[in-house]
Amino acid sequence: MTKLIIMLLLVPTMGVALGTLVTSAQAQTQDAPDERRDREARAHFDAARLAYEDGRFEEAMNSFLRSFELSQRVTLHYNIAAAAERAGNLELAQRHYQLYLEALPDASNRSYTEARLRVIGETLSRQRELEAAAEAARVPVPSTDAPQVSVPADRGEAATRGGATPIGAIALIGAGGGALVASLGLGLRARSIHSNLEANCPDGRCAPDREPTANRMARLAHVSDALLGVGLAAGVTGVVWAVVAGRHRAADEVSPVSVSCGRSGCAVSGQLRF
């Protein structure tokens, strides 16, 4: 009888122990995906940091973005913005700098982040102005469907003399070349400032007294990129215009017509090139 009572008392105790083991196993199963996500997020973060230090800013930006997707750590907004700005993706940099300040309004580097936002905002405004000016100055390329005007035979030589390259095409090519030269000069200057900052700013963090220099470098780099785009667009448009205009002149050329008369009558000879 005593043995039976002892066995009955042990059954609930064993049940509690087994229940505890099952609950613990379930908790470990639930925590495993989170741990894997954290490890993956850390791996992407480390890869992004190495890419940033090597100057592969677009790769760093993408790795920081993936790390944020996995971990949702708001401090990564700043890393994403810094890499995006260096990669030239100013819209993305602007958005993540703003998200960083919204998530951490009391961040220790708030003043520096606000300064970066001001520089990016000014640069984007200038880029939009340059793009609008280039669009307004763009001259439409002559259409191949335009009606052809026949030139009388006795004016063939005058038409040939007037077949110079259009002034508008020459102006566009010249403006494009000037923009490219200016872009090269600004880019070299920005590169020089960047090298100086890298030598004096360990780990990518500069002292407050060097912030104006960093801002100036960013402005020069952004304006250089904008001028590069405008110069290429203007130059290509001018070249295409000149080529198309030359083809139109070749199609319109008519050889002089000669007339000869003899005893049997008169004959007209000439050539028409297509």
KEKE-584704 format. One line per 2 residues: number of its first residue (from 1); their letters; for each residue x, y, z of N, C-alpha, C, CB. Coordinates in pm, whole numbers. Glycine has a CB too. Layout:
<recs>
NUM = A = X/Y/Z/X/Y/Z/X/Y/Z/X/Y/Z | ...
</recs>
This chain:
<recs>
1 = MT = 84/-121/0/0/0/0/87/125/0/-95/1/122 | 192/122/79/284/237/85/350/260/-50/391/215/193
3 = KL = 390/152/-120/452/166/-253/355/228/-351/500/31/-305 | 228/190/-344/129/245/-436/112/394/-415/-5/174/-417
5 = II = 111/437/-289/96/582/-258/216/658/-312/82/605/-105 | 337/602/-296/459/670/-345/455/684/-496/585/592/-302
7 = ML = 411/581/-568/404/586/-714/304/690/-759/368/450/-771 | 189/698/-691/89/799/-726/142/940/-705/-39/778/-645
9 = LL = 223/959/-603/280/1091/-577/386/1127/-682/342/1096/-437 | 458/1028/-734/563/1056/-831/510/1089/-969/655/938/-841
11 = VP = 392/1037/-1004/338/1060/-1138/319/1208/-1168/207/987/-1155 | 253/1290/-1085/240/1434/-1115/375/1503/-1125/157/1502/-1008
13 = TM = 469/1462/-1039/601/1525/-1041/671/1502/-1174/688/1473/-926 | 664/1381/-1224/725/1350/-1353/655/1424/-1465/721/1200/-1380
15 = GV = 525/1439/-1453/450/1514/-1554/494/1658/-1560/301/1506/-1527 | 515/1718/-1444/561/1857/-1441/699/1868/-1505/565/1911/-1296
17 = AL = 786/1774/-1474/921/1778/-1531/917/1765/-1682/1007/1667/-1471 | 838/1671/-1733/827/1654/-1877/768/1777/-1942/743/1532/-1911
19 = GT = 669/1835/-1876/609/1957/-1930/709/2069/-1938/491/1999/-1845 | 797/2080/-1842/900/2185/-1843/997/2163/-1959/976/2187/-1711
21 = LV = 1033/2041/-1986/1125/2012/-2096/1063/2047/-2230/1166/1865/-2094 | 938/2016/-2251/871/2047/-2377/862/2196/-2397/730/1985/-2380
23 = TS = 826/2266/-2289/816/2412/-2300/951/2473/-2334/762/2473/-2169 | 1057/2426/-2274/1191/2477/-2302/1231/2450/-2446/1293/2416/-2206
25 = AQ = 1200/2331/-2495/1232/2298/-2634/1156/2387/-2730/1201/2152/-2663 | 1029/2414/-2700/951/2503/-2786/1010/2643/-2788/805/2508/-2740
27 = AQ = 1054/2689/-2672/1114/2823/-2666/1241/2829/-2749/1143/2863/-2521 | 1323/2722/-2742/1444/2722/-2823/1413/2720/-2971/1531/2603/-2787
29 = TQ = 1307/2647/-3009/1267/2643/-3149/1222/2780/-3197/1156/2540/-3171 | 1151/2855/-3111/1104/2988/-3149/1219/3088/-3156/999/3037/-3049
31 = DA = 1318/3071/-3068/1429/3167/-3067/1528/3143/-3180/1501/3160/-2934 | 1531/3022/-3234/1630/2989/-3336/1622/3078/-3458/1614/2846/-3378
33 = PD = 1503/3104/-3516/1498/3193/-3633/1550/3333/-3602/1356/3203/-3685 | 1519/3386/-3481/1567/3519/-3445/1719/3521/-3436/1505/3563/-3312
35 = ER = 1776/3414/-3379/1921/3408/-3370/1985/3401/-3508/1964/3288/-3285 | 1923/3324/-3596/1977/3315/-3733/1968/3450/-3804/1900/3209/-3814
37 = RD = 1857/3521/-3784/1843/3654/-3846/1948/3751/-3792/1701/3711/-3820 | 1973/3742/-3660/2074/3830/-3601/2213/3800/-3657/2076/3815/-3448
39 = RE = 2243/3670/-3671/2374/3635/-3727/2386/3681/-3872/2396/3482/-3719 | 2279/3665/-3948/2283/3709/-4088/2294/3861/-4097/2157/3661/-4162
41 = AR = 2221/3931/-4009/2229/4078/-4008/2370/4124/-3973/2128/4137/-3908 | 2433/4056/-3876/2570/4091/-3838/2666/4065/-3953/2613/4012/-3714
43 = AH = 2646/3955/-4025/2733/3924/-4139/2722/4031/-4247/2699/3786/-4198 | 2599/4075/-4276/2581/4181/-4376/2642/4312/-4327/2431/4201/-4406
45 = FD = 2630/4339/-4197/2688/4462/-4142/2840/4461/-4156/2649/4480/-3994 | 2903/4349/-4121/3049/4340/-4132/3093/4353/-4278/3099/4206/-4074
47 = AA = 3019/4291/-4369/3053/4302/-4512/3038/4446/-4559/2964/4209/-4596 | 2934/4515/-4512/2913/4655/-4550/3025/4744/-4498/2778/4705/-4498
49 = RL = 3067/4719/-4375/3174/4801/-4317/3304/4785/-4396/3197/4763/-4170 | 3337/4661/-4432/3459/4638/-4510/3449/4702/-4649/3486/4487/-4524
51 = AY = 3331/4689/-4712/3313/4749/-4844/3326/4901/-4836/3176/4711/-4903 | 3272/4961/-4731/3280/5107/-4714/3426/5150/-4698/3197/5153/-4591
53 = ED = 3501/5077/-4617/3641/5113/-4597/3723/5096/-4725/3701/5027/-4485 | 3681/5004/-4812/3751/4982/-4940/3704/5077/-5050/3732/4839/-4986
55 = GR = 3608/5163/-5020/3558/5256/-5121/3451/5200/-5211/3669/5303/-5204 | 3400/5081/-5181/3292/5021/-5261/3158/5062/-5197/3305/4864/-5269
57 = FE = 3122/5188/-5220/3012/5247/-5145/2875/5191/-5184/3012/5396/-5163 | 2855/5162/-5311/2725/5106/-5351/2706/4967/-5291/2713/5100/-5505
59 = EA = 2811/4888/-5290/2803/4756/-5228/2777/4768/-5078/2932/4675/-5253 | 2844/4865/-5015/2822/4888/-4872/2678/4931/-4846/2919/4994/-4819
61 = MN = 2626/5018/-4930/2487/5064/-4914/2390/4947/-4919/2452/5166/-5024 | 2407/4858/-5016/2316/4744/-5029/2327/4649/-4910/2345/4668/-5159
63 = SF = 2448/4629/-4860/2465/4539/-4744/2407/4602/-4618/2614/4507/-4723 | 2424/4732/-4600/2362/4799/-4485/2209/4789/-4493/2405/4946/-4479
65 = LR = 2155/4805/-4613/2009/4793/-4630/1962/4653/-4592/1969/4825/-4775 | 2035/4550/-4635/1995/4414/-4601/2006/4389/-4451/2082/4313/-4677
67 = SF = 2109/4442/-4388/2123/4428/-4244/2007/4495/-4171/2257/4487/-4198 | 1964/4610/-4220/1851/4679/-4157/1722/4599/-4176/1834/4820/-4215
69 = EL = 1702/4542/-4293/1582/4462/-4317/1572/4345/-4219/1579/4410/-4460 | 1686/4289/-4183/1687/4173/-4094/1677/4213/-3947/1811/4091/-4116
71 = SQ = 1743/4321/-3909/1752/4356/-3767/1660/4470/-3724/1892/4394/-3734 | 1623/4558/-3819/1539/4674/-3789/1603/4766/-3685/1401/4628/-3740
73 = RV = 1735/4771/-3681/1804/4861/-3588/1809/5001/-3651/1948/4809/-3555 | 1750/5097/-3582/1734/5231/-3641/1867/5302/-3661/1643/5316/-3554
75 = TL = 1969/5264/-3585/2099/5330/-3603/2158/5302/-3741/2197/5283/-3496 | 2111/5196/-3806/2161/5164/-3940/2115/5265/-4044/2117/5026/-3981
77 = HY = 2013/5345/-4013/1971/5449/-4107/2089/5541/-4140/1853/5531/-4049 | 2169/5573/-4039/2282/5663/-4062/2386/5597/-4153/2348/5703/-3928
79 = NI = 2416/5468/-4128/2513/5398/-4212/2465/5390/-4357/2538/5256/-4158 | 2336/5361/-4374/2281/5354/-4510/2294/5489/-4579/2132/5310/-4506
81 = AA = 2261/5596/-4507/2266/5730/-4566/2409/5769/-4603/2208/5833/-4469 | 2505/5740/-4515/2644/5776/-4543/2696/5702/-4667/2734/5745/-4422
83 = AA = 2666/5573/-4676/2711/5495/-4792/2640/5541/-4919/2688/5346/-4770 | 2511/5569/-4909/2435/5613/-5026/2486/5748/-5076/2285/5623/-4993
85 = ER = 2520/5838/-4984/2573/5969/-5026/2705/5953/-5100/2592/6062/-4904 | 2793/5868/-5048/2920/5845/-5116/2899/5776/-5251/3013/5760/-5027
87 = AG = 2794/5694/-5262/2766/5624/-5388/2695/5712/-5489/2682/5500/-5361 | 2655/5834/-5449/2588/5925/-5540/2437/5913/-5542/2638/5904/-5676
89 = NL = 2380/5828/-5457/2235/5812/-5448/2184/5911/-5344/2194/5663/-5411 | 2170/6036/-5385/2139/6141/-5288/1998/6131/-5235/2160/6277/-5352
91 = EL = 1902/6088/-5319/1764/6076/-5271/1755/5974/-5158/1670/6037/-5387 | 1821/5860/-5175/1820/5758/-5070/1892/5807/-4945/1885/5627/-5120
93 = AQ = 2004/5876/-4963/2077/5931/-4849/1991/6031/-4773/2207/5998/-4896 | 1924/6118/-4844/1838/6217/-4779/1728/6149/-4697/1775/6310/-4884
95 = RH = 1665/6047/-4755/1555/5980/-4685/1603/5912/-4558/1489/5877/-4778 | 1718/5844/-4561/1763/5771/-4442/1825/5863/-4337/1864/5663/-4482
97 = YQ = 1885/5975/-4377/1926/6073/-4276/1804/6125/-4201/2002/6191/-4342 | 1696/6153/-4273/1573/6199/-4209/1514/6093/-4117/1470/6240/-4314
99 = LY = 1512/5967/-4162/1460/5858/-4078/1546/5841/-3953/1456/5726/-4157 | 1675/5861/-3965/1765/5850/-3850/1732/5955/-3745/1912/5863/-3894
101 = LE = 1712/6079/-3788/1680/6186/-3694/1541/6168/-3634/1690/6321/-3762 | 1447/6117/-3713/1314/6092/-3659/1316/5982/-3553/1217/6055/-3771
103 = AL = 1396/5879/-3575/1402/5768/-3479/1486/5804/-3356/1460/5645/-3546 | 1589/5886/-3375/1678/5924/-3264/1693/6076/-3261/1818/5856/-3279
105 = PD = 1591/6146/-3213/1597/6294/-3215/1708/6351/-3126/1465/6351/-3171 | 1754/6274/-3028/1860/6321/-2937/1996/6260/-2972/1824/6289/-2793
107 = AS = 2015/6220/-3096/2142/6158/-3136/2258/6255/-3114/2137/6114/-3283 | 2372/6201/-3074/2488/6287/-3045/2542/6357/-3170/2598/6204/-2982
109 = NR = 2520/6298/-3286/2569/6358/-3411/2456/6426/-3488/2636/6251/-3499 | 2357/6475/-3418/2242/6537/-3483/2284/6659/-3566/2138/6578/-3379
111 = SY = 2371/6745/-3511/2409/6866/-3583/2481/6831/-3714/2499/6955/-3495 | 2567/6730/-3708/2638/6690/-3831/2541/6631/-3932/2748/6588/-3798
113 = TE = 2446/6550/-3885/2347/6490/-3975/2261/6599/-4040/2258/6391/-3899 | 2222/6698/-3964/2143/6808/-4021/2225/6885/-4125/2097/6904/-3909
115 = AR = 2355/6900/-4100/2441/6967/-4199/2447/6887/-4328/2583/6987/-4142 | 2456/6754/-4317/2456/6671/-4438/2325/6685/-4514/2481/6524/-4402
117 = LR = 2214/6692/-4441/2084/6708/-4506/2077/6841/-4581/1971/6700/-4403 | 2132/6947/-4523/2131/7077/-4591/2213/7071/-4720/2185/7187/-4499
119 = VI = 2330/7011/-4712/2416/7002/-4831/2348/6920/-4941/2552/6939/-4795 | 2290/6808/-4903/2222/6723/-5002/2103/6795/-5063/2177/6590/-4939
121 = GE = 2026/6865/-4978/1911/6939/-5031/1952/7046/-5131/1834/7002/-4917 | 2059/7120/-5100/2106/7223/-5193/2157/7160/-5323/2218/7307/-5128
123 = TL = 2228/7050/-5311/2281/6984/-5431/2169/6932/-5520/2374/6869/-5392 | 2068/6870/-5460/1955/6820/-5539/1882/6934/-5608/1859/6741/-5449
125 = SR = 1869/7047/-5540/1803/7163/-5602/1881/7212/-5722/1786/7277/-5500 | 2014/7219/-5710/2097/7264/-5823/2090/7164/-5938/2242/7282/-5779
127 = QR = 2089/7037/-5906/2079/6937/-6012/1948/6951/-6089/2091/6795/-5954 | 1839/6974/-6016/1710/6990/-6085/1710/7114/-6172/1595/6997/-5982
129 = EL = 1773/7222/-6124/1781/7345/-6204/1863/7321/-6331/1842/7459/-6122 | 1976/7252/-6318/2059/7223/-6435/1987/7134/-6534/2191/7158/-6393
131 = EA = 1915/7034/-6484/1840/6946/-6573/1730/7022/-6646/1780/6829/-6495 | 1663/7114/-6572/1558/7193/-6636/1617/7285/-6743/1482/7275/-6531
133 = AA = 1734/7346/-6713/1798/7434/-6811/1842/7356/-6934/1917/7506/-6749 | 1897/7236/-6912/1939/7154/-7026/1820/7112/-7110/2016/7031/-6978
135 = EA = 1709/7081/-7045/1589/7041/-7119/1534/7158/-7199/1482/6988/-7022 | 1539/7279/-7140/1488/7396/-7212/1577/7432/-7331/1477/7515/-7117
137 = AR = 1709/7408/-7316/1801/7444/-7425/1812/7336/-7531/1938/7471/-7369 | 1753/7223/-7507/1763/7114/-7603/1688/7149/-7730/1709/6982/-7543
139 = VP = 1755/7140/-7846/1696/7172/-7976/1651/7042/-8040/1796/7248/-8068 | 1528/7033/-8089/1482/6908/-8150/1562/6873/-8275/1335/6919/-8186
141 = VP = 1594/6746/-8288/1667/6697/-8405/1574/6698/-8525/1725/6555/-8380 | 1620/6745/-8642/1532/6748/-8759/1476/6610/-8790/1608/6800/-8881
143 = ST = 1349/6604/-8820/1281/6478/-8850/1313/6434/-8992/1130/6492/-8831 | 1331/6302/-9009/1357/6248/-9142/1232/6251/-9230/1409/6106/-9133
145 = DA = 1116/6278/-9169/992/6285/-9245/961/6426/-9295/878/6235/-9161 | 1053/6522/-9271/1027/6659/-9313/1020/6668/-9464/1136/6754/-9259
147 = PQ = 936/6754/-9518/923/6766/-9664/1052/6814/-9726/808/6860/-9701 | 1089/6756/-9838/1210/6792/-9909/1181/6906/-10007/1268/6670/-9983
149 = VS = 1271/7002/-10008/1257/7117/-10098/1353/7098/-10214/1286/7253/-10024 | 1302/7098/-10333/1386/7078/-10451/1465/7204/-10481/1301/7039/-10572
151 = VP = 1589/7185/-10523/1677/7297/-10556/1692/7303/-10706/1817/7281/-10487 | 1670/7418/-10766/1685/7430/-10911/1826/7395/-10953/1650/7571/-10958
153 = AD = 1838/7349/-11079/1968/7305/-11128/2071/7415/-11126/1956/7252/-11268 | 2031/7539/-11154/2129/7648/-11161/2171/7696/-11023/2073/7763/-11239
155 = RG = 2109/7639/-10914/2148/7680/-10779/2216/7566/-10704/2026/7727/-10701 | 2255/7462/-10776/2318/7348/-10710/2446/7385/-10639/2346/7240/-10810
157 = EA = 2527/7469/-10702/2653/7509/-10640/2630/7589/-10514/2737/7589/-10738 | 2529/7679/-10515/2500/7759/-10397/2453/7671/-10283/2394/7866/-10428
159 = AT = 2372/7568/-10315/2325/7478/-10211/2441/7403/-10148/2223/7379/-10268 | 2540/7366/-10230/2656/7296/-10177/2736/7386/-10085/2744/7245/-10291
161 = RG = 2750/7513/-10124/2826/7605/-10039/2755/7630/-9908/2848/7737/-10111 | 2620/7626/-9907/2546/7655/-9784/2529/7534/-9695/2411/7711/-9817
163 = GA = 2595/7422/-9727/2574/7300/-9651/2668/7286/-9533/2589/7182/-9740 | 2696/7389/-9461/2784/7380/-9345/2708/7319/-9227/2840/7519/-9307
165 = TP = 2784/7275/-9125/2721/7219/-9004/2637/7326/-8936/2829/7164/-8907 | 2514/7294/-8892/2429/7393/-8827/2497/7457/-8706/2297/7330/-8784
167 = IG = 2475/7588/-8693/2537/7660/-8581/2490/7605/-8447/2506/7811/-8590 | 2360/7569/-8439/2308/7515/-8314/2379/7388/-8271/2160/7487/-8328
169 = AI = 2411/7301/-8368/2483/7178/-8335/2622/7208/-8283/2491/7085/-8457 | 2689/7304/-8349/2824/7343/-8304/2819/7400/-8162/2886/7445/-8400
171 = AL = 2715/7483/-8136/2703/7542/-8003/2680/7435/-7896/2587/7643/-8000 | 2596/7337/-7927/2571/7230/-7831/2696/7148/-7803/2459/7138/-7881
173 = IG = 2771/7117/-7909/2894/7040/-7890/2994/7120/-7806/2957/7003/-8026 | 3006/7251/-7835/3098/7334/-7757/3056/7345/-7612/3106/7472/-7817
175 = AG = 2925/7364/-7588/2876/7373/-7450/2898/7242/-7376/2728/7411/-7447 | 2874/7131/-7445/2898/7001/-7382/3043/6981/-7345/2853/6889/-7473
177 = GG = 3134/7020/-7436/3276/7008/-7405/3317/7094/-7287/3358/7045/-7526 | 3263/7217/-7281/3294/7304/-7168/3246/7246/-7036/3234/7440/-7189
179 = AL = 3124/7189/-7038/3070/7129/-6916/3154/7010/-6871/2925/7085/-6937 | 3203/6931/-6967/3286/6815/-6932/3419/6859/-6872/3310/6728/-7056
181 = VA = 3478/6965/-6928/3604/7016/-6873/3584/7067/-6731/3661/7128/-6963 | 3474/7142/-6710/3444/7192/-6576/3419/7078/-6479/3323/7286/-6578
183 = SL = 3349/6975/-6526/3323/6858/-6440/3453/6790/-6399/3232/6757/-6513 | 3545/6777/-6494/3674/6715/-6463/3750/6795/-6358/3758/6700/-6590
185 = GL = 3752/6928/-6375/3824/7012/-6279/3766/7003/-6139/3822/7155/-6325 | 3632/7010/-6129/3569/7001/-5997/3588/6863/-5936/3419/7032/-6008
187 = GL = 3581/6759/-6020/3601/6624/-5969/3741/6604/-5912/3575/6523/-6078 | 3842/6656/-5981/3980/6644/-5931/3997/6720/-5800/4079/6696/-6036
189 = RA = 3934/6837/-5791/3944/6914/-5667/3876/6840/-5551/3880/7053/-5685 | 3758/6783/-5578/3688/6707/-5474/3769/6586/-5431/3549/6662/-5524
191 = RS = 3836/6521/-5528/3919/6405/-5496/4035/6444/-5406/3971/6339/-5624 | 4094/6559/-5433/4206/6605/-5350/4161/6631/-5207/4267/6732/-5410
193 = IH = 4044/6697/-5192/3992/6724/-5057/3959/6594/-4987/3867/6815/-5064 | 3901/6498/-5061/3865/6369/-5002/3987/6296/-4949/3792/6282/-5104
195 = SN = 4097/6298/-5025/4220/6232/-4981/4273/6296/-4854/4326/6238/-5092 | 4264/6428/-4846/4310/6499/-4727/4226/6464/-4605/4308/6649/-4751
197 = LE = 4093/6453/-4625/4004/6418/-4514/4029/6276/-4467/3858/6435/-4555 | 4050/6184/-4561/4076/6045/-4521/4203/6034/-4437/4088/5956/-4645
199 = AN = 4300/6119/-4466/4424/6115/-4391/4409/6173/-4251/4533/6189/-4466 | 4310/6261/-4232/4294/6330/-4105/4168/6292/-4029/4295/6477/-4127
201 = CP = 4088/6201/-4085/3963/6161/-4020/3963/6010/-4002/3839/6206/-4104 | 4018/5958/-3893/4020/5812/-3872/3879/5756/-3858/4102/5777/-3747
203 = DG = 3859/5637/-3912/3730/5567/-3905/3617/5647/-3968/3695/5538/-3760 | 3648/5739/-4058/3543/5813/-4127/3475/5919/-4044/3441/5718/-4177
205 = RC = 3527/5951/-3925/3466/6053/-3839/3562/6171/-3827/3433/5994/-3697 | 3513/6287/-3868/3596/6407/-3868/3563/6494/-3747/3577/6487/-3998
207 = AP = 3664/6571/-3707/3640/6668/-3600/3544/6776/-3648/3773/6730/-3553 | 3473/6841/-3554/3375/6944/-3595/3435/7055/-3679/3310/7004/-3474
209 = DR = 3563/7091/-3655/3622/7200/-3732/3650/7161/-3877/3750/7245/-3667 | 3640/7033/-3911/3661/6989/-4049/3530/6967/-4124/3742/6862/-4051
211 = EP = 3417/6990/-4056/3288/6970/-4123/3271/7063/-4243/3176/6993/-4024 | 3310/7193/-4236/3297/7277/-4357/3375/7222/-4476/3344/7419/-4327
213 = TA = 3494/7166/-4450/3571/7108/-4560/3500/6987/-4619/3711/7068/-4512 | 3441/6903/-4533/3367/6787/-4582/3246/6830/-4663/3323/6697/-4466
215 = NR = 3178/6934/-4616/3062/6985/-4691/3103/7038/-4827/2990/7095/-4610 | 3216/7109/-4830/3264/7164/-4957/3298/7052/-5054/3386/7254/-4935
217 = MA = 3363/6946/-5003/3397/6833/-5089/3272/6770/-5149/3477/6728/-5011 | 3169/6753/-5065/3046/6691/-5115/2980/6777/-5221/2947/6667/-4999
219 = RL = 2980/6910/-5199/2919/6999/-5299/2994/6992/-5432/2917/7144/-5248 | 3127/6994/-5425/3206/6986/-5548/3180/6856/-5622/3356/7000/-5517
221 = AH = 3173/6746/-5547/3150/6616/-5611/3013/6609/-5677/3163/6503/-5509 | 2912/6662/-5609/2777/6656/-5665/2764/6745/-5788/2674/6697/-5559
223 = VS = 2821/6866/-5782/2814/6955/-5898/2892/6896/-6015/2868/7096/-5862 | 3006/6831/-5984/3083/6767/-6090/3001/6659/-6160/3212/6706/-6033
225 = DA = 2929/6580/-6082/2844/6476/-6142/2735/6538/-6229/2780/6388/-6032 | 2675/6647/-6180/2568/6711/-6257/2621/6767/-6389/2503/6823/-6175
227 = LL = 2737/6834/-6384/2796/6888/-6507/2835/6778/-6604/2918/6974/-6473 | 2878/6665/-6551/2912/6552/-6639/2790/6506/-6718/2968/6436/-6556
229 = GV = 2676/6494/-6649/2554/6452/-6719/2509/6553/-6821/2443/6428/-6620 | 2513/6682/-6785/2471/6787/-6879/2564/6793/-6999/2467/6924/-6808
231 = GL = 2696/6782/-6974/2791/6787/-7085/2774/6672/-7182/2931/6786/-7032 | 2754/6553/-7130/2733/6437/-7218/2606/6453/-7299/2728/6308/-7137
233 = AA = 2498/6499/-7233/2371/6515/-7304/2383/6618/-7416/2259/6556/-7206 | 2445/6733/-7385/2459/6838/-7485/2549/6793/-7601/2514/6965/-7422
235 = GV = 2661/6730/-7568/2752/6686/-7674/2691/6582/-7766/2878/6631/-7613 | 2625/6483/-7708/2562/6379/-7791/2452/6438/-7878/2505/6267/-7703
237 = TG = 2372/6529/-7819/2265/6591/-7898/2322/6670/-8016/2180/6683/-7810 | 2431/6746/-7992/2492/6823/-8100/2548/6735/-8210/2600/6911/-8045
239 = VV = 2613/6625/-8172/2670/6535/-8273/2560/6471/-8357/2755/6426/-8206 | 2453/6424/-8289/2342/6362/-8363/2278/6462/-8458/2237/6306/-8266
241 = WA = 2260/6584/-8411/2200/6687/-8495/2285/6711/-8619/2183/6819/-8415 | 2418/6723/-8599/2508/6749/-8713/2506/6633/-8812/2651/6773/-8663
243 = VV = 2504/6509/-8762/2503/6393/-8852/2375/6388/-8933/2521/6263/-8773 | 2261/6409/-8865/2133/6404/-8935/2122/6517/-9037/2016/6412/-8836
245 = AG = 2170/6636/-9000/2166/6748/-9094/2254/6719/-9216/2212/6878/-9025 | 2370/6655/-9194/2456/6620/-9307/2390/6521/-9401/2586/6563/-9256
247 = RH = 2315/6427/-9346/2245/6331/-9432/2137/6401/-9515/2183/6219/-9347 | 2071/6498/-9454/1969/6572/-9529/2032/6650/-9644/1894/6667/-9436
249 = RA = 2151/6707/-9619/2216/6782/-9726/2255/6689/-9840/2340/6857/-9673 | 2306/6571/-9805/2347/6477/-9909/2227/6432/-9992/2416/6356/-9848
251 = AD = 2112/6415/-9927/1993/6372/-10000/1939/6481/-10089/1886/6327/-9903 | 1963/6607/-10052/1908/6719/-10129/1998/6764/-10243/1881/6835/-10037
253 = EV = 2121/6712/-10249/2213/6761/-10351/2167/6717/-10491/2356/6710/-10324 | 2171/6808/-10586/2135/6781/-10725/2249/6827/-10813/2001/6852/-10765
255 = SP = 2296/6740/-10901/2406/6778/-10989/2359/6880/-11092/2465/6653/-11061 | 2446/6969/-11135/2407/7068/-11237/2358/6999/-11364/2525/7161/-11269
257 = VS = 2265/7062/-11430/2206/7011/-11554/2272/7082/-11671/2050/7031/-11556 | 2313/7004/-11771/2375/7064/-11891/2279/7049/-12010/2512/6996/-11923
259 = VS = 2278/7152/-12092/2192/7154/-12212/2282/7172/-12334/2084/7269/-12204 | 2267/7085/-12433/2346/7096/-12557/2251/7087/-12677/2456/6983/-12565
261 = CG = 2282/7166/-12776/2198/7170/-12896/2283/7144/-13020/2126/7307/-12908 | 2229/7073/-13115/2296/7045/-13242/2199/7059/-13358/2358/6904/-13241
263 = RS = 2240/7008/-13472/2153/7020/-13589/2024/6941/-13574/2227/6975/-13712 | 2036/6827/-13500/1917/6742/-13488/1826/6782/-13374/1958/6599/-13470
265 = GC = 1869/6878/-13291/1786/6923/-13180/1869/6947/-13056/1676/6821/-13150 | 1804/6953/-12941/1871/6981/-12813/1856/6861/-12720/1812/7110/-12747
267 = AV = 1956/6844/-12634/1955/6734/-12537/1984/6790/-12398/2058/6624/-12575 | 1919/6732/-12298/1939/6771/-12158/1997/6652/-12084/1805/6820/-12092
269 = SG = 2107/6674/-12011/2170/6565/-11935/2195/6612/-11792/2304/6519/-12001 | 2194/6519/-11700/2218/6552/-11559/2210/6427/-11474/2116/6657/-11510
271 = QL = 2242/6440/-11344/2239/6327/-11252/2163/6369/-11126/2382/6280/-11216 | 2089/6275/-11075/2018/6296/-10949/2059/6184/-10854/1861/6298/-10971
273 = RF = 2118/6219/-10737/2167/6119/-10643/2067/6100/-10530/2304/6158/-10587 | 2044/5974/-10498/1949/5941/-10391/2027/5889/-10271/1844/5835/-10438
</recs>
